[in-house]
């Protein structure tokens, strides 16, 4: 039986991220190539239909898929998580923003499944020390509009736009692979920032950690994963 795309992605991630050494260029490129084949329907999302009752929190349509156009709040679809990596999907209605946040010590691969999104991303401008930062000077890594279909993006712990925000210009969905996952206990919390562009220094901004851990204007709802099932070892289920 032919493997589903999500199974191929899981198998590749499980191999690449379970190794002691960091992934090399060829391995990251392999993961990007797999991600690049994905469409919304491959993970249980119908990007076109509007049926369902989003006002009541129900986002499933009559086909038994998530209705991409019916999502009324930022919605996270959890697919899988273990100690080495996680897979999930963010669905955003038009004009909603996921605020500026970081990915400490993490490699993140993202695929825009459908729609149009504006992404702004920064990397810290570092001196001799590389300790974790909560305030400081950052350089712009990405500032632009992305329209599906487009190639997957990759960000690394210290490059590629590790601190980013995204605003949906149309309803959209982003499939994410994070390695390793967020973990407060292991020193990988998600930190949110405010950015203050520096007029005299184009391309740079001063970033400050928000006083509250989770912005009060950020509401993320959960939705079930309705794509092809994953075949994972019993002791690897979360």
C-alpha positions in Angstrom: 0.0 0.0 0.0 1.3 3.4 -0.9 2.2 5.6 2.0 0.4 8.9 2.6 2.3 12.1 2.4 1.9 12.7 6.1 3.3 9.2 6.8 6.3 9.9 4.6 6.9 13.2 6.4 6.7 11.5 9.8 9.1 8.7 8.8 11.6 11.3 7.4 11.3 13.5 10.5 11.6 10.5 12.8 14.9 9.5 11.0 16.4 12.9 10.7 15.6 14.3 14.1 16.2 11.2 16.2 19.9 11.4 15.4 22.3 12.8 17.9 24.0 15.2 15.4 22.2 18.2 13.9 20.5 17.7 10.5 22.8 18.4 7.5 21.9 20.3 4.4 20.9 17.2 2.4 18.5 16.1 5.2 16.8 19.4 5.5 16.5 19.6 1.7 14.9 16.1 1.8 12.3 17.3 4.3 11.6 20.4 2.3 11.0 18.3 -0.8 8.5 16.2 1.0 6.7 19.2 2.4 6.6 20.8 -1.0 4.3 18.1 -2.3 1.6 18.8 0.3 -1.8 20.2 -0.4 -4.5 21.0 2.1 -6.5 17.9 1.3 -3.5 15.8 2.3 -3.9 16.8 5.9 -7.7 16.7 6.0 -8.5 20.3 5.0 -10.9 21.5 2.3 -9.5 24.9 1.5 -12.5 26.0 -0.7 -15.8 25.0 1.1 -17.5 27.2 3.6 -20.1 24.8 5.1 -19.9 23.9 8.8 -20.9 26.1 11.7 -17.8 28.1 12.7 -19.9 30.3 15.0 -20.6 27.3 17.2 -17.0 26.2 17.1 -17.6 23.4 14.5 -15.2 23.6 11.6 -15.9 20.2 10.0 -17.8 20.3 6.7 -20.1 17.8 5.0 -17.2 16.0 3.4 -15.8 15.1 6.9 -12.9 17.6 6.4 -11.9 20.8 8.1 -13.6 23.7 6.3 -10.7 26.1 5.6 -13.0 29.0 4.6 -15.2 28.3 7.7 -12.5 28.9 10.3 -13.4 32.0 12.3 -10.5 32.1 14.8 -6.9 31.1 14.6 -7.1 27.4 14.9 -4.3 24.8 15.6 -4.6 21.2 14.4 -2.3 19.0 16.3 -1.0 16.1 14.3 1.9 14.6 16.3 4.5 15.3 19.0 7.3 13.5 20.6 10.5 14.6 22.3 12.3 15.1 19.0 9.8 16.9 16.8 6.2 18.0 16.4 3.8 18.4 13.4 0.8 20.6 13.3 -1.2 23.1 11.2 -2.3 26.7 11.9 -5.4 27.8 10.1 -6.0 31.5 10.0 -9.1 33.5 8.8 -8.4 36.7 6.8 -6.9 39.7 8.7 -5.9 37.7 11.7 -2.3 38.0 13.1 -0.2 35.5 15.0 2.0 37.9 17.0 5.8 38.1 17.0 7.3 35.0 18.8 10.5 33.0 18.9 11.5 29.4 18.5 14.4 28.9 21.0 17.0 26.4 19.9 14.6 25.1 17.3 14.6 24.3 13.6 11.3 25.0 11.9 10.0 23.9 8.5 6.8 25.5 7.2 4.6 25.0 4.2 1.9 27.4 3.2 -0.9 25.1 2.1 -3.2 27.7 0.6 -3.9 31.4 0.8 -1.8 34.5 1.2 0.1 35.6 4.2 2.4 38.5 5.2 5.4 37.4 7.2 7.8 39.5 9.2 10.8 37.8 10.7 13.9 38.8 12.6 17.2 37.4 13.9 19.1 38.7 16.9 22.1 40.8 16.1 24.6 39.0 18.4 27.9 40.1 19.8 30.5 37.8 21.4 27.9 36.1 23.6 25.1 33.9 22.4 23.0 33.6 25.5 19.2 33.7 25.2 17.8 37.2 24.6 14.6 38.8 25.6 15.4 42.4 24.6 17.8 43.7 22.0 18.7 44.7 18.5 17.4 42.4 15.7 17.9 42.5 12.0 15.1 41.8 9.5 15.3 38.4 7.8 11.9 38.3 6.1 9.4 41.0 5.3 7.1 40.1 2.5 3.9 38.5 1.2 3.8 34.8 0.3 1.1 33.3 -1.9 0.4 29.6 -2.2 1.8 27.6 -3.9 5.3 28.5 -2.8 8.3 26.6 -1.5 8.6 25.6 2.1 10.6 27.8 4.4 13.2 26.9 7.0 14.3 28.8 10.0 17.2 27.8 12.3 18.0 28.6 15.9 20.1 31.7 15.0 19.2 32.4 11.4 16.4 32.4 8.8 14.0 34.5 10.9 13.7 32.7 14.2 11.5 35.4 15.6 8.5 35.9 13.3 4.9 37.0 13.0 2.4 36.2 10.3 -0.8 38.0 9.2 -3.4 36.3 7.0 -4.3 38.4 4.0 -6.8 35.7 2.9 -7.9 32.5 4.8 -4.7 30.4 4.9 -3.1 27.4 6.5 0.5 26.6 7.4 1.9 23.2 8.1 4.7 23.3 10.6 7.4 20.9 11.7 9.3 21.9 14.8 12.4 20.2 16.2 12.6 20.0 19.1 9.1 21.1 20.2 8.4 23.9 22.7 9.0 22.9 26.3 8.9 25.1 29.3 10.5 22.4 31.4 13.4 22.1 29.0 14.0 25.8 28.6 12.2 26.2 25.3 9.2 28.4 26.1 7.5 30.5 23.5 8.3 34.2 24.1 6.3 37.0 22.5 7.8 40.3 21.5 7.0 43.9 20.5 9.1 45.3 17.7 10.2 49.0 17.4 11.7 49.7 14.0 14.7 52.1 14.0 14.2 54.8 11.4 17.9 55.7 11.4 18.9 52.1 10.9 16.7 50.6 8.1 16.2 46.9 8.3 16.7 46.8 12.1 14.4 47.0 15.1 14.5 46.9 18.8 12.7 43.9 20.2 11.2 43.8 23.7 9.6 40.8 25.5 5.9 41.4 26.2 5.1 41.7 29.9 2.5 39.0 29.7 3.5 35.5 28.6 0.5 35.1 26.3 -0.9 38.2 24.5 -4.5 38.8 25.6 -5.5 39.4 22.0 -4.3 36.0 20.9 -7.0 33.3 20.8 -6.1 29.9 19.4 -8.7 27.2 19.2 -8.1 23.5 18.7 -9.5 21.3 15.9 -9.2 17.6 15.3 -6.7 16.2 12.7 -8.8 14.6 10.0 -6.1 13.6 7.5 -4.7 10.1 6.9 -3.8 8.3 10.1 -0.2 7.9 11.2 1.4 4.6 11.8 3.7 5.2 14.8 5.2 2.8 17.4 2.9 2.3 20.4 5.5 3.6 22.8 5.8 6.8 20.6 2.2 7.8 21.0 1.5 11.1 22.9 
